[in-house]
């Protein structure tokens, strides 16, 4: 039994790396705008699909990935302007429902544009997997892990060291007061959606070589990313990444030691427990959020 | 006042009627009498969409071809397509709607086995011919009066897969399967046909259709030292399994099910797809068939027409929809648009050449395909080849 452990932990890392970048996207938008963006899972889908489409048009991987991320950023900004901004100031629940609608719209359009077949992306650096103890870790999983750490580091630097970052923090802290000093919460919301879409697209492109990309991958990713973000307290990006690895490890251990097929069920049961322990509920914690 | 209101309602009615007339599809020019209406109910979206999409595209292709040919038996033909979103509940609601509201003559569909099971129950109750495109053995074993099955059953595919394992001298294998009707049915089939050959299933590992990594299941299986890995699923999980097996450095043969008979599997599994063997209908290897093959002309025509209309490669799933629809068309041409007569006709259909094989139906066998209708296909250089 113990012989399985190293591989199961490494598998947990692989699965966790898939959820990590989605979870960070959730946190960025929630922190700055207080919105739970359930369309977050669609950004990885669009990033991966765009990248696959560009590769099919014989664009090399690096520029294809860059264009896909940039285009997804623009789509994120458009989402904010066309779907969220008109309802600015509505009840958080209304905004959540809007994001659900946005995610369905993205999925529907993706189905029309790319069809139902899964698309593949090549591994960034193909080759034999890394052997750790008695387990193996795929090279692409290492890319995903490294990128999740890099993105969190980059976000930290952005919020701590740059003026727009400081403005976003101010807006997260107190939207009313920041308006008094000339920071527009609406512009900050636009920034949040753009960044979150970009992070999501990076995530989608790095995980597509592992899982494949399908038009409907966003729903599952979004839910798991949400669980990971909640595990990390929803307001803290490094904690959300840690939450993602916890979720991945739990899924892998449950599958390996208990019963295959129950991994997701146990994860969602855990979500319920975490949510019920946060007695104030999600809407209240929004007031105490910090970047 | 009353006059005005009546006038207004009349004007509104006239307006509505005009609008309806504009919105209504143009009446088919060819054919006379009431339209022959056939429901095509597939999982166009949702997890099984890589199967349901080509099925729907096939239905559209046939609609175009039949309309151009002047309808069926001198009547206009209308294939009404529905999307179940891979949801069995929705599938039942849609077959009910098709039969009671749209008044269709017969139904083709049920992309996945759970959908087909639910739809078959309703078809029995409503006494409507139902041509299922799902592979679960229990759909037509025991035989059900109104239910016919187009794909090679799981049991047949399992038997063919065992043939390959026996030929390569494999004594033990581990079975990884998607935990639903399709995978469980495959497990039963493999166990049934392994025993008489002296083979043992040393491990069976289920997984969910939405899983993104199957390494945990595979390392459990590896601990039992299987001589081969058998995977029963559809992409993406079917591809992920092959990738994970090779990633773990395991070199034993990989056998998969007829659920991987589309391009998506090869694209997603990449190099790990090389050497994977699976039982399949002949469509994928149509061009490699000997000149005298009974199915070859039909398969080549279908593949060519499908690719011209849809810009992607034809696959066996679309082929199952093709078989169901053309079988119904054949019945309508011979016995006219009558549910009971169509059922009787299809039940005694013999030597019907379809994409899945040569169908020989009987009251006891509502599938009508035999082991000889399957070939073993091996993936070589990213392409399909007949395994000798």
Interface residues (C-beta under 8 A of the other chain):
Chain A: X3 X4 X7 X8 X10 X11 X14 X15 X18 X111 X115 X116 X117 X118 X119 X120 X122 X126 X128 X129 X135 X136 X138 X207 X210 X211 X212 X214 X215 X216 X220 X252 X255 X256 X260 X261 X263 X264
Chain B: X44 X45 X46 X47 X49 X50 X52 X53 X179 X205 X206 X207 X208 X210 X211 X212 X213 X215 X216 X217 X219 X220 X223 X235 X236 X239 X240 X247 X248 X249 X262 X263 X264 X267 X268 X270 X271 X312
